[in-house]
């Protein structure tokens, strides 16, 4: 170090991003003391900008791996749609999907305990919670948050189902209004994405669609980055809320991959939500998987 005499020494700590924050406080103090012996202790800086640049923009090879993961995910969604019947437990559905992942020699995109998240009916815990013993009932909305990992790269998608009552052949008006609002929210957000725009600008587009249609705004950011982890990168499609710090203010760049996942509650029915994935392109954005446009029906 004396010979190189660097002006700055970047190490893996970060206040705003968990993927850039790896060193323990004890190791930081130890390193600080070593550098103090050669008068360089004040040159330590966060490596967040370097790590972010490497992790945020995906190569075509990385995107192709994710596309394969998406295809497996959609195929498993198709299989589970044939399997689900009213009267099953959320846990039954999750166990079926986990078996499909293992049969295909894939990995789970996040902790297997909550992948997939299966949530049905009103007052549900929703995504990021383990499936429960709750019975899937007719007249309720059913959702799944699910992803797989292929060659080290993840998918992360959500799909909305409606469980038909005995006298129904389609979802009722209140369910369709909620679902259609989510479809428009996702589509409008996707169409508004361009390099250089800020994450909070995209979030506002989707959030406004939900609120203008008479629903409460969703209590989370619109979308996160995906890559080697289901939550990757340091940029966020999210509102300018204090808890998100600087993440929603990062300019979008070509090659970034994001989810778009608004949600809303349909009274006495459950949660309407879709999670799609897009890649930022030179002039806008492209879908990385076929987006859900129609609600899936369970008989």
N, C-alpha and C positions, 0 to 999 in steps of 0.2 A: 504493500500500500504506500509506503514511503516513496518508492521509486515511481509509482504511477501518479501519486499525489492527486487523487480525484477531488473535484470540487464538491461532489455530492456522492453519498453512498446509499443506494436505495435498498431497503429491506422490506420483508413481507409483513407490514402492519398497516392497518387502515381503520379509520373511524367510521367510514360510510359504506364499506363493502366487505361482507364476510368472506368472499372468495379470495380477497387480497390480504386477509388478516390471519396469519398462521403462527407467527412467533409468539411465545409466551412472554409475559411481563418479566419473569425471572431471567429468561434468555436475553431479552432486550437490555436489562440492567447489566448482565455479564458482558455483552458486546460493547455496551457504552463504556464500561470500565477498561476493557482492552484498548479501545480506541483513544481513551483519555490519555493513555501512556504515550501515544504518539501525536497528541494534540488534534485528533480528528473527531472527537465525540460529538461536536456540533454540526457535523456534515451528514448525519443520518436523516434520511427522508423516507416517506412512504413510497413503495414500488407500485402503488395502485394504478398510476397512469400506464406503466409498462404492462402490467398484468391485464389491465382492461383492454388495451390495444390488441393483445394477443388472443384474448378469450372472446371478445365481442364480435369481431368480424369473422364469419365462417367462410372457408374455402369451398369450392364446388365439391370436392371429395367429402368434406364434412357434411355438406347439405345432402349429398346422395345417401350417406349413411342414415341421416335423419329421415329421409324419404322412405327408406326401407323400413325403418322403425314405425313410421306412420302407417305404412301399408299393413304391417302385422297388426297394429293397433285396431285399424278399421276392420280387418278380417275377424278379429276377436270380438269386436262389437257386433258384427253380423251374426256370429255364432251364438253369442249370449242372448241376442234378440229372439232367436228361435227357442232358447232354453227357458226363458223367464215365463212363469205362470203366476197368476194371482194366488196368494196364500203362501208363497215361498217367503223365506226370510232374506233380509239384505245379505246376511252372511252366506247363505246358500249361493247367491249370485256371485259374490266375491270369490268364493271357493272354486266355482266353475271357471272363472276367468284366470285365477292363479294356476289352475291345472293346465289351461291352454298355453300360458306363458312357458311353463316348464316343458310341456310337450314339444314346443317349438325350439327348445334350447336357447331361450332368450333370458335376459335379466329384467328385473323390475326397474323402472325409471327412478323410483324413490323407495323408501322403506316399505317392505312387503306388508307390514301390519296395516298400512293405510293405502296400499296400492293393489286393487282399486279402492277408492272411496265409493260406496254405494249408499245413496241417501234418498228416502222416499217420504212422500206425504208432507203435511204441514208440521211446523215446529221441529224440523229436522236439524241435525248438527251440521249438515252440508259438507263441503269438501274438506280434506285434510283431517278427517276423523275416521276411525276404524268402523267398518260395517257392524251393525248391531243385530239383535234378535228381532227387530221390528218386522212385522208382517207386511208384505207388499199388498196393498188393498186396491180394489177397483175404485175408479174415480179419483185416484191420486196421481201426481206426477212422480216420476222416478228419474234420478240422474246418476251418472257415473263419471268419476274423474279418474283417468287411467292413462298409463304410459308404459312403454317398454324401452329397454336399452339394447341397441344393436351395434356391435363393433365399437362400443364405448360412447355412443351418442343416443340421446333420448328423444322420445316423443312425449307429448303431454296434451291430451285432448279430453273434452267433456261432451257428453251427448245427453239429450233430453228425450224421455219416453213418457207416454201417457197410458195408463192401465184402463182399458175400456170397461164400462159397466155393461151389464147383460143386454140392455136395450140400446146400446150405442154402437155406431159403425164408424164414428169419427170423434175427435176430441171436441168438447163443448166450447162455446164462444169465449168464455173467460180464459180458458187455457190457451186457445189459439191467439187471443189478443196478446197475452204475455209472451208466448213463443215468437209471434211475428215481430213484436217489439225488439226482442233479443236479436233476431235475424237481421233486422234493419240496423240495430246498434253496431253489430259486428261488421256489416257491409259498409256502413258509412265511415267507420273508423279505418277500415282497410283502405278505402278509396282516398282518405285524407293523408295517408302516409307518404312522405317524400323525404329524401336525404336533406338534412339541415333543419327539419322541423324538430321541435322539442317534445319530449314525451308527454308533458302535461297538456299540450295542445291536442294531441290525439285522444287522450283520455277524456277531455271535455266534449269532444264530438260524440263519443259513445254515451257518455253520462247524460248529455242533454237529451238524446233520443229517449232514454229511459224515463227521465223526469217529465219531459213534455208529454209523454203518454200517460201520465198520472200515477207513476210508481215512485217509491222512495229511491234515492240514489244508492247504488251498491256500496258496501262499506269497505272496499279494498281498491287497489289499483287495477286498471284495465288489463294490463298484461306485463309479463316478465320475459326476460331472455331465456333461451333454451340452448343447450349444447351438450357438453360432457356431463352436466347435471341438469335436472329438470328446471331448476332455478339457477341460471348462469349469468355471467356478465354483470355489469354495474349500471347499465341504463334501465329505465323503467317507463312504461306507458302508465303514468299514474298522476293523481292530482298533486297540487303543490301543498301537501300536508306536511307538517313538521316531522312526522315520524319517517318520512321518505327522504329527508335531508336533500341532497343535491341530485339524487337519481332521476327525478322527472325533468330536470333542466339540462340533461345531456342531449346534444344534437344527434339525430339519427344518422347512421352511416350505412352505405351500401354493404350488404353482407351480414347485417345484424338479423337475427332470427328472434321473433317475439310471439308470445301468445296474445290472443284477444279474447277476453273472457268476462263480459258483463253478466250480471244476474239480476233477477227480480223475484219477488214473492207473489204468487197467485193465491189469494186468500182461500183457506180451507183445502187447497190442492197440493201445494208444495212449491218448490223452487224451479223457475225456468232459467236455464243457463246453457250456453254453448261455449266451448273453448276450441278455438281454431289456432293454427300456426301459420305465420307468414314470414317471408324473407324480404328485407328492404332491398330494392333494386335501384338501378341508376336513375330511373324516372318515377318510381313509385314503390309498389309492393306486389308480390305474387303469393298466391296460396301455396302452401307446401303439402296440403292434402285436400281432398274434396270436402268442401264445407257442408255442414248440415243445413238444408233448406226446408225440410219437412219433418214434422214431429214423428217419432217412431211409436207405433201403436202396439200394445201388448193385449192379447185376447185371453 
